[in-house]
Amino acid sequence: MDQNVPPPPNYFSLTLTTWLLAFAGWGGLVWLVTTPLQATGDIYHPVPGLGPRWLFFVCWVVALTGTALPFVRYLHHRFAKTPTPSVVLVRQALWVGLFGATCAWLQISRILNLPLAALVAAGLGGVEWFLRMRERARWNPDTPDEPA
């Protein structure tokens, strides 16, 4: 057995994070939907106040992030050549949650459509692509230089 091969990463903390995020997010959304809140507006068009609206977005981001994390981990496990750090997996799942919250926010004013959702997804994907390029371009003193 080669001594230079690192052991596979332990994803126990990532699994614990997944369960905590999913439970907190979906539990918060269930509580928010089932609890009667003080609404503002007239009797025909009740509008939730500012606090419950922001709480919805926070719970929605957390719920989608916790739900997307196992799928992101599976895709990296299946298609990545090297083990992916847990920080990258959480960040990519957070992009899914941020995308879902942005789409929900755009839907409130009825301006969300398929081209706009694709543009938002492409923008978030571009940011992640640039972050991954930056991570790969960093010099690591622990790895030997490759011959030219």
Helices and strands as residue ranges (DSSP letters): H 12-34, E 39-40, E 47-48, H 50-79, H 86-108, H 114-137
